[in-house]
Amino acid sequence: MIGPETTSRTALVTGASRGIGRATAVALAELGHQVAFCYSSDADGAAGTVAAVEAVGGKALAVCADVSDRASIESMFTEVEGAFGPVTILVNNAGITRDGLMMRMSDDNWSSVLDTNLTGAFQTIRRATPAMMKARWGRIVNVSSVGGQAGSAGQANYAAAKAGLLGLSRSVARELGSRHITCNVVAPGPIVTAMTEGMPDAWREKAEAAVPLGRFGTPDEVAAAIAFLCTDAAAYITGALLPVDGGLGMGH
Ligand code: NAP
């Protein structure tokens, strides 16, 4: 863990009722920030994240919100700002999969993944940036995936959304750089979370064999990279794509 920051700020992490989001909430609390986070249905998981943040001496606020719904994003920000003040650290982590071969992919499975994984990030960034501009300081990290660069058979929707996050992030980085707001992308490889536990055993064995480091990563390993990009020390890093993938994506 990197030492606590000199300024305590308000962080918002989307999709933090478990997995990478929960680990990120804890890592940001360890930096000394108050951490708000959202989840769409997993209330027990959200309570677990609040407990995990409090266990490291932090303050957490769980908000039930759907990042694919603009009105829900608006009420989430209103609640977070009311409790903790303006958000100057934003981590877009919420993500879903609706896998299937492209030729058979339904319109619903295409749009629900794009709405959650890409449009959701656009909506939260647009909502968060006025306060960051006022503060003349901001950190935005968008959680992509190795599949966003390499493509992923059976995940055209997911890979398209994750690739889109890079173009979104680099555009935001260019638009907001003069205000000391950075926007970066973290691209995990296979990580041990509920998302990968749901995949068939054959897929997991193949993925593990393809990773140069020979294993899946942990949520804490991804969270450490995200948290670093949110520090003052990372002030000169923007528009970057940081893989946390055991070397799986090398060359892309
Ligand atoms: P996960 O265990 O499935 O957790 C996803 C989180 O997102 C949950 O807290 C979930 O809460 C929330 N969420 C989903 N849809 C939402 C919505 N519409 N609004 C608000 N919250 C929503 O996922 P993970 O494995 O930790 O992955 C986190 C991120 O890393 C995702 O963006 C994923 O694509 C990316 N990633 C993961 C891996 C991996 O191997 N695990 C690899 C590459 C990239 P609810 O259940 O309450 O909705």
py3Dmol code that shows the C-alpha trace and the ligand (Angstrom):
import py3Dmol

protein = """\
ATOM      1  CA  MET A   1       0.000   0.000   0.000  1.00  0.00           C
ATOM      2  CA  ILE A   2       1.104   3.581  -0.755  1.00  0.00           C
ATOM      3  CA  GLY A   3       1.136   5.904   2.287  1.00  0.00           C
ATOM      4  CA  PRO A   4      -1.864   8.100   3.121  1.00  0.00           C
ATOM      5  CA  GLU A   5      -2.311  11.223   0.985  1.00  0.00           C
ATOM      6  CA  THR A   6      -1.849  14.648   2.542  1.00  0.00           C
ATOM      7  CA  THR A   7      -5.340  15.728   1.445  1.00  0.00           C
ATOM      8  CA  SER A   8      -8.391  13.647   2.306  1.00  0.00           C
ATOM      9  CA  ARG A   9     -10.839  13.646  -0.589  1.00  0.00           C
ATOM     10  CA  THR A  10     -14.178  12.151  -1.619  1.00  0.00           C
ATOM     11  CA  ALA A  11     -13.939   9.126  -3.869  1.00  0.00           C
ATOM     12  CA  LEU A  12     -16.770   7.413  -5.720  1.00  0.00           C
ATOM     13  CA  VAL A  13     -16.344   3.853  -6.957  1.00  0.00           C
ATOM     14  CA  THR A  14     -19.054   2.305  -9.112  1.00  0.00           C
ATOM     15  CA  GLY A  15     -19.868  -1.374  -8.656  1.00  0.00           C
ATOM     16  CA  ALA A  16     -18.120  -1.980  -5.365  1.00  0.00           C
ATOM     17  CA  SER A  17     -20.294  -4.557  -3.625  1.00  0.00           C
ATOM     18  CA  ARG A  18     -17.601  -7.182  -4.266  1.00  0.00           C
ATOM     19  CA  GLY A  19     -14.545  -8.017  -6.354  1.00  0.00           C
ATOM     20  CA  ILE A  20     -12.282  -5.334  -7.790  1.00  0.00           C
ATOM     21  CA  GLY A  21     -14.642  -2.538  -6.744  1.00  0.00           C
ATOM     22  CA  ARG A  22     -14.606  -3.562  -3.096  1.00  0.00           C
ATOM     23  CA  ALA A  23     -10.811  -3.891  -3.067  1.00  0.00           C
ATOM     24  CA  THR A  24     -10.580  -0.437  -4.666  1.00  0.00           C
ATOM     25  CA  ALA A  25     -12.870   1.098  -2.044  1.00  0.00           C
ATOM     26  CA  VAL A  26     -10.610  -0.297   0.680  1.00  0.00           C
ATOM     27  CA  ALA A  27      -7.415   0.855  -1.068  1.00  0.00           C
ATOM     28  CA  LEU A  28      -8.780   4.399  -1.454  1.00  0.00           C
ATOM     29  CA  ALA A  29      -9.824   4.433   2.213  1.00  0.00           C
ATOM     30  CA  GLU A  30      -6.281   3.392   3.102  1.00  0.00           C
ATOM     31  CA  LEU A  31      -5.091   6.495   1.242  1.00  0.00           C
ATOM     32  CA  GLY A  32      -7.201   8.517   3.687  1.00  0.00           C
ATOM     33  CA  HIS A  33     -10.218   9.257   1.481  1.00  0.00           C
ATOM     34  CA  GLN A  34     -13.897   8.944   2.301  1.00  0.00           C
ATOM     35  CA  VAL A  35     -15.349   6.425  -0.076  1.00  0.00           C
ATOM     36  CA  ALA A  36     -18.807   6.355  -1.568  1.00  0.00           C
ATOM     37  CA  PHE A  37     -19.709   3.485  -3.826  1.00  0.00           C
ATOM     38  CA  CYS A  38     -22.670   2.060  -5.667  1.00  0.00           C
ATOM     39  CA  TYR A  39     -24.109  -1.338  -6.420  1.00  0.00           C
ATOM     40  CA  SER A  40     -27.276  -2.218  -8.312  1.00  0.00           C
ATOM     41  CA  SER A  41     -28.736  -5.111  -6.309  1.00  0.00           C
ATOM     42  CA  ASP A  42     -26.219  -6.833  -4.022  1.00  0.00           C
ATOM     43  CA  ALA A  43     -27.128  -5.170  -0.700  1.00  0.00           C
ATOM     44  CA  ASP A  44     -25.404  -7.860   1.406  1.00  0.00           C
ATOM     45  CA  GLY A  45     -22.228  -7.390  -0.623  1.00  0.00           C
ATOM     46  CA  ALA A  46     -22.479  -3.626  -0.181  1.00  0.00           C
ATOM     47  CA  ALA A  47     -22.735  -4.063   3.604  1.00  0.00           C
ATOM     48  CA  GLY A  48     -19.606  -6.229   3.397  1.00  0.00           C
ATOM     49  CA  THR A  49     -17.769  -3.438   1.577  1.00  0.00           C
ATOM     50  CA  VAL A  50     -18.810  -0.870   4.178  1.00  0.00           C
ATOM     51  CA  ALA A  51     -17.480  -3.214   6.883  1.00  0.00           C
ATOM     52  CA  ALA A  52     -14.223  -3.754   4.954  1.00  0.00           C
ATOM     53  CA  VAL A  53     -13.663   0.008   4.605  1.00  0.00           C
ATOM     54  CA  GLU A  54     -14.459   0.577   8.273  1.00  0.00           C
ATOM     55  CA  ALA A  55     -12.079  -2.229   9.231  1.00  0.00           C
ATOM     56  CA  VAL A  56      -9.185  -0.137   7.849  1.00  0.00           C
ATOM     57  CA  GLY A  57     -10.418   2.927   9.725  1.00  0.00           C
ATOM     58  CA  GLY A  58     -12.225   4.498   6.754  1.00  0.00           C
ATOM     59  CA  LYS A  59     -15.645   6.023   6.146  1.00  0.00           C
ATOM     60  CA  ALA A  60     -17.931   4.478   3.525  1.00  0.00           C
ATOM     61  CA  LEU A  61     -21.302   5.280   1.998  1.00  0.00           C
ATOM     62  CA  ALA A  62     -23.156   2.638  -0.005  1.00  0.00           C
ATOM     63  CA  VAL A  63     -25.699   3.848  -2.551  1.00  0.00           C
ATOM     64  CA  CYS A  64     -28.014   1.595  -4.534  1.00  0.00           C
ATOM     65  CA  ALA A  65     -27.801   2.974  -8.074  1.00  0.00           C
ATOM     66  CA  ASP A  66     -27.865   1.702 -11.630  1.00  0.00           C
ATOM     67  CA  VAL A  67     -25.092   3.203 -13.762  1.00  0.00           C
ATOM     68  CA  SER A  68     -27.019   2.415 -16.942  1.00  0.00           C
ATOM     69  CA  ASP A  69     -29.720   4.853 -15.832  1.00  0.00           C
ATOM     70  CA  ARG A  70     -29.007   8.571 -16.004  1.00  0.00           C
ATOM     71  CA  ALA A  71     -31.594   9.543 -13.356  1.00  0.00           C
ATOM     72  CA  SER A  72     -30.139   6.980 -10.979  1.00  0.00           C
ATOM     73  CA  ILE A  73     -26.643   8.438 -11.510  1.00  0.00           C
ATOM     74  CA  GLU A  74     -27.982  11.909 -10.767  1.00  0.00           C
ATOM     75  CA  SER A  75     -29.586  10.842  -7.489  1.00  0.00           C
ATOM     76  CA  MET A  76     -26.446   8.912  -6.519  1.00  0.00           C
ATOM     77  CA  PHE A  77     -24.292  12.034  -6.937  1.00  0.00           C
ATOM     78  CA  THR A  78     -26.810  14.146  -4.993  1.00  0.00           C
ATOM     79  CA  GLU A  79     -26.708  11.656  -2.108  1.00  0.00           C
ATOM     80  CA  VAL A  80     -22.906  11.343  -2.137  1.00  0.00           C
ATOM     81  CA  GLU A  81     -22.344  15.102  -2.338  1.00  0.00           C
ATOM     82  CA  GLY A  82     -24.828  15.632   0.503  1.00  0.00           C
ATOM     83  CA  ALA A  83     -22.976  13.195   2.749  1.00  0.00           C
ATOM     84  CA  PHE A  84     -19.330  13.636   1.767  1.00  0.00           C
ATOM     85  CA  GLY A  85     -19.095  16.767  -0.419  1.00  0.00           C
ATOM     86  CA  PRO A  86     -17.909  17.012  -4.048  1.00  0.00           C
ATOM     87  CA  VAL A  87     -16.448  13.935  -5.693  1.00  0.00           C
ATOM     88  CA  THR A  88     -12.921  14.525  -6.966  1.00  0.00           C
ATOM     89  CA  ILE A  89     -11.880  10.880  -7.385  1.00  0.00           C
ATOM     90  CA  LEU A  90     -14.047   8.749  -9.665  1.00  0.00           C
ATOM     91  CA  VAL A  91     -13.459   5.086 -10.451  1.00  0.00           C
ATOM     92  CA  ASN A  92     -15.734   3.584 -13.090  1.00  0.00           C
ATOM     93  CA  ASN A  93     -15.566  -0.080 -12.217  1.00  0.00           C
ATOM     94  CA  ALA A  94     -19.153  -1.363 -12.598  1.00  0.00           C
ATOM     95  CA  GLY A  95     -19.328  -3.860 -15.402  1.00  0.00           C
ATOM     96  CA  ILE A  96     -21.377  -6.772 -16.646  1.00  0.00           C
ATOM     97  CA  THR A  97     -21.008  -9.530 -19.215  1.00  0.00           C
ATOM     98  CA  ARG A  98     -23.702 -10.944 -21.506  1.00  0.00           C
ATOM     99  CA  ASP A  99     -21.622 -13.357 -23.549  1.00  0.00           C
ATOM    100  CA  GLY A 100     -22.511 -15.015 -26.829  1.00  0.00           C
ATOM    101  CA  LEU A 101     -21.240 -15.350 -30.352  1.00  0.00           C
ATOM    102  CA  MET A 102     -21.624 -12.120 -32.297  1.00  0.00           C
ATOM    103  CA  MET A 103     -23.830 -13.664 -35.021  1.00  0.00           C
ATOM    104  CA  ARG A 104     -26.339 -14.762 -32.406  1.00  0.00           C
ATOM    105  CA  MET A 105     -26.045 -11.796 -30.060  1.00  0.00           C
ATOM    106  CA  SER A 106     -29.387 -10.186 -29.230  1.00  0.00           C
ATOM    107  CA  ASP A 107     -29.884  -6.430 -29.425  1.00  0.00           C
ATOM    108  CA  ASP A 108     -30.641  -6.500 -25.689  1.00  0.00           C
ATOM    109  CA  ASN A 109     -27.359  -8.192 -24.815  1.00  0.00           C
ATOM    110  CA  TRP A 110     -25.477  -5.730 -26.993  1.00  0.00           C
ATOM    111  CA  SER A 111     -27.112  -2.637 -25.551  1.00  0.00           C
ATOM    112  CA  SER A 112     -27.221  -3.645 -21.881  1.00  0.00           C
ATOM    113  CA  VAL A 113     -23.437  -4.200 -21.874  1.00  0.00           C
ATOM    114  CA  LEU A 114     -22.730  -0.966 -23.776  1.00  0.00           C
ATOM    115  CA  ASP A 115     -25.161   0.991 -21.556  1.00  0.00           C
ATOM    116  CA  THR A 116     -23.570  -0.269 -18.325  1.00  0.00           C
ATOM    117  CA  ASN A 117     -19.895  -0.607 -19.221  1.00  0.00           C
ATOM    118  CA  LEU A 118     -19.421   2.402 -21.518  1.00  0.00           C
ATOM    119  CA  THR A 119     -22.325   4.849 -21.418  1.00  0.00           C
ATOM    120  CA  GLY A 120     -22.439   4.535 -17.619  1.00  0.00           C
ATOM    121  CA  ALA A 121     -18.836   5.716 -17.437  1.00  0.00           C
ATOM    122  CA  PHE A 122     -19.540   8.630 -19.785  1.00  0.00           C
ATOM    123  CA  GLN A 123     -22.524   9.673 -17.661  1.00  0.00           C
ATOM    124  CA  THR A 124     -20.640   9.576 -14.353  1.00  0.00           C
ATOM    125  CA  ILE A 125     -17.643  11.436 -15.799  1.00  0.00           C
ATOM    126  CA  ARG A 126     -19.856  14.156 -17.253  1.00  0.00           C
ATOM    127  CA  ARG A 127     -21.674  14.492 -13.921  1.00  0.00           C
ATOM    128  CA  ALA A 128     -18.470  14.520 -11.861  1.00  0.00           C
ATOM    129  CA  THR A 129     -16.319  16.904 -13.853  1.00  0.00           C
ATOM    130  CA  PRO A 130     -17.824  20.317 -12.910  1.00  0.00           C
ATOM    131  CA  ALA A 131     -16.814  19.764  -9.251  1.00  0.00           C
ATOM    132  CA  MET A 132     -13.357  18.555 -10.309  1.00  0.00           C
ATOM    133  CA  MET A 133     -12.927  21.625 -12.527  1.00  0.00           C
ATOM    134  CA  LYS A 134     -13.936  23.866  -9.639  1.00  0.00           C
ATOM    135  CA  ALA A 135     -11.418  22.109  -7.389  1.00  0.00           C
ATOM    136  CA  ARG A 136      -8.835  22.291 -10.180  1.00  0.00           C
ATOM    137  CA  TRP A 137      -7.954  18.722  -9.242  1.00  0.00           C
ATOM    138  CA  GLY A 138      -9.418  15.396 -10.243  1.00  0.00           C
ATOM    139  CA  ARG A 139      -8.677  11.742 -10.795  1.00  0.00           C
ATOM    140  CA  ILE A 140     -10.718   9.497 -13.063  1.00  0.00           C
ATOM    141  CA  VAL A 141      -9.893   5.832 -13.566  1.00  0.00           C
ATOM    142  CA  ASN A 142     -11.911   3.654 -15.910  1.00  0.00           C
ATOM    143  CA  VAL A 143     -11.692  -0.112 -15.535  1.00  0.00           C
ATOM    144  CA  SER A 144     -11.375  -1.746 -18.927  1.00  0.00           C
ATOM    145  CA  SER A 145     -10.141  -5.271 -19.707  1.00  0.00           C
ATOM    146  CA  VAL A 146      -7.429  -7.021 -21.655  1.00  0.00           C
ATOM    147  CA  GLY A 147     -10.254  -7.993 -24.028  1.00  0.00           C
ATOM    148  CA  GLY A 148     -10.753  -4.347 -24.954  1.00  0.00           C
ATOM    149  CA  GLN A 149      -7.400  -4.385 -26.746  1.00  0.00           C
ATOM    150  CA  ALA A 150      -7.115  -7.979 -27.898  1.00  0.00           C
ATOM    151  CA  GLY A 151     -10.760  -8.704 -28.670  1.00  0.00           C
ATOM    152  CA  SER A 152     -12.522 -11.642 -27.112  1.00  0.00           C
ATOM    153  CA  ALA A 153     -14.462 -14.326 -28.988  1.00  0.00           C
ATOM    154  CA  GLY A 154     -17.961 -14.538 -27.542  1.00  0.00           C
ATOM    155  CA  GLN A 155     -17.695 -11.063 -26.010  1.00  0.00           C
ATOM    156  CA  ALA A 156     -18.105  -8.608 -28.911  1.00  0.00           C
ATOM    157  CA  ASN A 157     -20.339  -6.409 -26.744  1.00  0.00           C
ATOM    158  CA  TYR A 158     -17.976  -6.467 -23.764  1.00  0.00           C
ATOM    159  CA  ALA A 159     -14.794  -5.947 -25.811  1.00  0.00           C
ATOM    160  CA  ALA A 160     -16.392  -3.075 -27.750  1.00  0.00           C
ATOM    161  CA  ALA A 161     -17.427  -1.357 -24.528  1.00  0.00           C
ATOM    162  CA  LYS A 162     -14.014  -1.883 -22.927  1.00  0.00           C
ATOM    163  CA  ALA A 163     -12.215  -0.591 -26.045  1.00  0.00           C
ATOM    164  CA  GLY A 164     -14.559   2.387 -26.064  1.00  0.00           C
ATOM    165  CA  LEU A 165     -13.443   3.290 -22.551  1.00  0.00           C
ATOM    166  CA  LEU A 166      -9.957   3.956 -23.881  1.00  0.00           C
ATOM    167  CA  GLY A 167     -11.147   6.457 -26.515  1.00  0.00           C
ATOM    168  CA  LEU A 168     -13.423   8.065 -23.940  1.00  0.00           C
ATOM    169  CA  SER A 169     -10.626   8.302 -21.371  1.00  0.00           C
ATOM    170  CA  ARG A 170      -8.070   9.740 -23.762  1.00  0.00           C
ATOM    171  CA  SER A 171     -10.546  12.359 -24.981  1.00  0.00           C
ATOM    172  CA  VAL A 172     -11.375  13.323 -21.396  1.00  0.00           C
ATOM    173  CA  ALA A 173      -7.645  13.430 -20.601  1.00  0.00           C
ATOM    174  CA  ARG A 174      -7.114  15.905 -23.448  1.00  0.00           C
ATOM    175  CA  GLU A 175     -10.153  18.035 -22.588  1.00  0.00           C
ATOM    176  CA  LEU A 176      -9.472  18.325 -18.857  1.00  0.00           C
ATOM    177  CA  GLY A 177      -5.696  18.143 -18.540  1.00  0.00           C
ATOM    178  CA  SER A 178      -5.306  21.899 -18.143  1.00  0.00           C
ATOM    179  CA  ARG A 179      -7.451  21.684 -14.968  1.00  0.00           C
ATOM    180  CA  HIS A 180      -5.144  19.128 -13.346  1.00  0.00           C
ATOM    181  CA  ILE A 181      -7.688  16.374 -13.919  1.00  0.00           C
ATOM    182  CA  THR A 182      -6.230  13.075 -15.082  1.00  0.00           C
ATOM    183  CA  CYS A 183      -8.129  10.257 -16.724  1.00  0.00           C
ATOM    184  CA  ASN A 184      -6.577   6.820 -17.073  1.00  0.00           C
ATOM    185  CA  VAL A 185      -7.522   3.254 -17.874  1.00  0.00           C
ATOM    186  CA  VAL A 186      -6.653   0.114 -15.939  1.00  0.00           C
ATOM    187  CA  ALA A 187      -7.011  -3.062 -17.970  1.00  0.00           C
ATOM    188  CA  PRO A 188      -7.157  -6.197 -15.840  1.00  0.00           C
ATOM    189  CA  GLY A 189      -6.517  -9.663 -17.174  1.00  0.00           C
ATOM    190  CA  PRO A 190      -8.283 -12.613 -15.545  1.00  0.00           C
ATOM    191  CA  ILE A 191      -8.887 -11.825 -11.876  1.00  0.00           C
ATOM    192  CA  VAL A 192     -10.365 -14.090  -9.203  1.00  0.00           C
ATOM    193  CA  THR A 193     -13.850 -12.594  -8.733  1.00  0.00           C
ATOM    194  CA  ALA A 194     -17.496 -13.623  -9.087  1.00  0.00           C
ATOM    195  CA  MET A 195     -17.267 -12.602 -12.765  1.00  0.00           C
ATOM    196  CA  THR A 196     -14.639 -15.247 -13.579  1.00  0.00           C
ATOM    197  CA  GLU A 197     -16.023 -17.844 -11.143  1.00  0.00           C
ATOM    198  CA  GLY A 198     -19.085 -17.920 -13.392  1.00  0.00           C
ATOM    199  CA  MET A 199     -17.025 -18.963 -16.428  1.00  0.00           C
ATOM    200  CA  PRO A 200     -16.663 -22.640 -17.469  1.00  0.00           C
ATOM    201  CA  ASP A 201     -13.679 -24.580 -16.018  1.00  0.00           C
ATOM    202  CA  ALA A 202     -12.220 -25.080 -19.512  1.00  0.00           C
ATOM    203  CA  TRP A 203     -12.157 -21.314 -20.063  1.00  0.00           C
ATOM    204  CA  ARG A 204     -10.423 -20.739 -16.733  1.00  0.00           C
ATOM    205  CA  GLU A 205      -7.754 -23.387 -17.420  1.00  0.00           C
ATOM    206  CA  LYS A 206      -7.070 -21.930 -20.874  1.00  0.00           C
ATOM    207  CA  ALA A 207      -6.875 -18.377 -19.531  1.00  0.00           C
ATOM    208  CA  GLU A 208      -4.480 -19.385 -16.758  1.00  0.00           C
ATOM    209  CA  ALA A 209      -2.204 -21.172 -19.222  1.00  0.00           C
ATOM    210  CA  ALA A 210      -2.090 -18.089 -21.481  1.00  0.00           C
ATOM    211  CA  VAL A 211      -0.937 -15.742 -18.693  1.00  0.00           C
ATOM    212  CA  PRO A 212       2.881 -15.429 -18.599  1.00  0.00           C
ATOM    213  CA  LEU A 213       2.758 -15.172 -14.800  1.00  0.00           C
ATOM    214  CA  GLY A 214       0.789 -18.438 -14.800  1.00  0.00           C
ATOM    215  CA  ARG A 215      -2.069 -17.461 -12.526  1.00  0.00           C
ATOM    216  CA  PHE A 216      -5.139 -15.275 -12.166  1.00  0.00           C
ATOM    217  CA  GLY A 217      -4.665 -11.925 -10.451  1.00  0.00           C
ATOM    218  CA  THR A 218      -6.340 -10.804  -7.254  1.00  0.00           C
ATOM    219  CA  PRO A 219      -8.711  -7.866  -6.765  1.00  0.00           C
ATOM    220  CA  ASP A 220      -6.122  -6.269  -4.456  1.00  0.00           C
ATOM    221  CA  GLU A 221      -3.524  -6.297  -7.245  1.00  0.00           C
ATOM    222  CA  VAL A 222      -5.881  -4.370  -9.533  1.00  0.00           C
ATOM    223  CA  ALA A 223      -6.953  -2.037  -6.729  1.00  0.00           C
ATOM    224  CA  ALA A 224      -3.329  -1.115  -5.991  1.00  0.00           C
ATOM    225  CA  ALA A 225      -2.879   0.121  -9.587  1.00  0.00           C
ATOM    226  CA  ILE A 226      -6.159   2.034  -9.543  1.00  0.00           C
ATOM    227  CA  ALA A 227      -5.345   3.642  -6.186  1.00  0.00           C
ATOM    228  CA  PHE A 228      -1.901   4.702  -7.388  1.00  0.00           C
ATOM    229  CA  LEU A 229      -3.425   6.499 -10.387  1.00  0.00           C
ATOM    230  CA  CYS A 230      -5.633   8.400  -7.910  1.00  0.00           C
ATOM    231  CA  THR A 231      -2.719   9.790  -5.882  1.00  0.00           C
ATOM    232  CA  ASP A 232      -0.949  13.144  -6.047  1.00  0.00           C
ATOM    233  CA  ALA A 233       2.162  11.178  -7.044  1.00  0.00           C
ATOM    234  CA  ALA A 234       0.448  10.164 -10.300  1.00  0.00           C
ATOM    235  CA  ALA A 235      -0.160  13.802 -11.315  1.00  0.00           C
ATOM    236  CA  TYR A 236       1.832  13.496 -14.560  1.00  0.00           C
ATOM    237  CA  ILE A 237       0.106  10.334 -15.809  1.00  0.00           C
ATOM    238  CA  THR A 238      -2.946  10.837 -17.987  1.00  0.00           C
ATOM    239  CA  GLY A 239      -4.475   9.037 -20.939  1.00  0.00           C
ATOM    240  CA  ALA A 240      -2.473   5.965 -19.987  1.00  0.00           C
ATOM    241  CA  LEU A 241      -3.541   2.357 -20.310  1.00  0.00           C
ATOM    242  CA  LEU A 242      -2.148   0.372 -17.404  1.00  0.00           C
ATOM    243  CA  PRO A 243      -2.479  -3.386 -17.832  1.00  0.00           C
ATOM    244  CA  VAL A 244      -2.759  -5.510 -14.669  1.00  0.00           C
ATOM    245  CA  ASP A 245      -2.859  -8.797 -16.474  1.00  0.00           C
ATOM    246  CA  GLY A 246       0.149 -10.958 -15.615  1.00  0.00           C
ATOM    247  CA  GLY A 247       1.549 -10.150 -19.054  1.00  0.00           C
ATOM    248  CA  LEU A 248      -1.418 -11.610 -20.962  1.00  0.00           C
ATOM    249  CA  GLY A 249      -1.922  -8.524 -23.117  1.00  0.00           C
ATOM    250  CA  MET A 250       1.708  -7.844 -23.988  1.00  0.00           C
ATOM    251  CA  GLY A 251       2.031  -6.634 -27.559  1.00  0.00           C
ATOM    252  CA  HIS A 252      -1.368  -5.029 -27.808  1.00  0.00           C
TER     253      HIS A 252
END
"""
ligand_1 = """\
48
NAP
P -18.099 -8.439 -10.271
O -17.520 -9.255 -9.176
O -19.113 -9.044 -11.162
O -18.691 -7.090 -9.620
C -19.316 -6.154 -10.444
C -19.807 -5.012 -9.601
O -20.517 -4.091 -10.441
C -20.764 -5.443 -8.515
O -20.569 -4.641 -7.379
C -22.122 -5.146 -9.139
O -23.084 -4.935 -8.129
C -21.810 -3.857 -9.903
N -22.725 -3.558 -10.988
C -23.033 -4.315 -12.059
N -23.923 -3.679 -12.838
C -24.173 -2.481 -12.254
C -25.000 -1.382 -12.570
N -25.765 -1.362 -13.670
N -25.007 -0.316 -11.732
C -24.245 -0.302 -10.613
N -23.448 -1.325 -10.256
C -23.419 -2.402 -11.076
O -16.971 -7.841 -11.225
P -15.372 -7.786 -11.070
O -14.836 -9.063 -11.579
O -14.976 -7.263 -9.747
O -15.059 -6.709 -12.206
C -15.017 -5.317 -11.948
C -14.644 -4.604 -13.242
O -13.418 -5.155 -13.737
C -15.678 -4.768 -14.362
O -15.772 -3.577 -15.093
C -15.081 -5.866 -15.208
O -15.518 -5.785 -16.545
C -13.598 -5.575 -15.084
N -12.752 -6.731 -15.349
C -12.836 -7.849 -14.581
C -12.016 -8.927 -14.883
C -12.064 -10.201 -14.084
O -11.356 -11.159 -14.476
N -12.785 -10.296 -13.010
C -11.130 -8.861 -15.953
C -11.065 -7.701 -16.701
C -11.884 -6.631 -16.392
P -24.569 -5.563 -8.231
O -24.425 -7.044 -8.320
O -25.266 -5.091 -7.022
O -25.104 -4.975 -9.488
"""
view = py3Dmol.view(width=600, height=400)
view.addModel(protein, "pdb")
view.setStyle({"model": 0}, {"cartoon": {"style": "trace"}})
view.addModel(ligand_1, "xyz")
view.setStyle({"model": 1}, {"stick": {}})
view.zoomTo()
view.show()
